[in-house]
Amino acid sequence: MATYEIPLSPSNQRFKVTLNGIAYQLSLVWRNSSIGGWYLDIAQPDGTPLVTGIPLTLGTSIIEQYQHKIPGQLFVITRDGQNPTFDGLGTTTKLYWVDP
């Protein structure tokens, strides 16, 4: 079981990544509202959505309920144990992939 950090920066972003030999397109968007925060969309490389609107939350794998579409695990870790902030994405907030 291998673990990889997915490199991020503190801005809305879209990029392609290969996880466990499967290509995906990841999009991260900051929603500035009372229940806002960072949200992740996962799509096929051509942009066809697989899962959308996943909040970056601490604790269990954020894709646990989507194992039928995306086998593996994604974890959000923050240096201070607090919810992710806009400026912290990629620095104090990290996203880690764990192969199935």
C-alpha positions in Angstrom: 0.0 0.0 0.0 1.7 3.2 -1.2 1.0 6.8 -0.1 1.5 9.8 -2.3 1.2 13.5 -1.7 -0.8 15.3 -4.4 0.9 18.7 -4.9 -1.4 21.6 -4.5 -1.3 25.4 -4.5 -3.5 28.0 -2.7 -5.7 28.8 -5.7 -8.5 27.3 -7.7 -7.0 24.7 -9.9 -7.5 21.9 -12.4 -4.9 19.3 -13.3 -4.4 15.7 -14.4 -2.9 13.1 -12.1 -2.4 9.3 -12.3 -3.5 7.4 -9.2 -3.0 3.7 -8.9 -2.3 3.5 -12.7 -5.6 5.3 -13.5 -5.7 8.9 -15.0 -8.0 11.4 -13.5 -8.6 15.1 -13.8 -8.9 16.9 -10.4 -10.4 20.3 -9.9 -10.3 22.2 -6.6 -12.5 25.3 -6.0 -12.7 27.6 -3.0 -16.3 28.5 -2.0 -16.4 31.6 0.1 -19.6 31.3 2.2 -20.7 30.4 5.7 -20.4 26.7 4.9 -17.6 27.2 2.3 -14.2 25.8 2.0 -12.3 23.8 -0.5 -14.2 21.4 -2.7 -12.9 18.7 -5.0 -14.3 17.4 -8.3 -12.9 14.2 -9.8 -13.3 13.5 -13.5 -12.0 11.3 -16.3 -9.1 12.8 -18.2 -11.6 14.1 -20.9 -13.5 16.0 -18.1 -16.4 13.6 -17.8 -17.4 13.9 -14.1 -17.0 10.9 -11.8 -17.7 12.6 -8.4 -18.3 16.3 -7.8 -18.5 18.6 -4.8 -16.5 16.6 -2.3 -15.6 18.9 0.7 -12.0 18.8 1.9 -12.6 17.6 5.4 -10.4 16.0 8.0 -10.8 12.5 9.4 -11.7 9.6 7.1 -11.0 9.2 3.4 -13.0 11.9 1.5 -13.8 9.3 -1.2 -14.7 6.4 1.0 -18.3 6.3 -0.3 -17.1 6.3 -3.9 -15.0 3.2 -4.0 -17.1 1.7 -6.8 -15.9 4.6 -9.0 -12.5 5.4 -7.6 -10.7 2.6 -5.8 -8.3 4.0 -3.2 -8.3 6.6 -0.5 -7.8 10.4 -0.3 -7.0 12.1 3.0 -6.8 15.7 3.9 -4.2 16.5 6.6 -3.6 19.9 8.1 -0.6 20.9 10.1 -2.6 22.4 13.0 -5.6 20.0 12.9 -7.9 22.9 11.9 -10.2 23.0 8.8 -8.4 23.9 5.6 -8.0 27.6 4.8 -7.7 29.3 1.4 -4.1 30.2 1.9 -3.1 26.9 3.5 -3.8 24.7 0.5 -0.6 23.0 -0.4 1.3 24.4 2.6 -0.4 23.7 5.9 -3.1 21.6 4.2 -2.0 18.5 2.2 -3.9 16.0 0.2 -2.7 12.4 0.3 -3.6 9.4 -1.9 -3.4 5.8 -0.6 -3.4 3.0 -3.1 -6.0 0.3 -2.5 
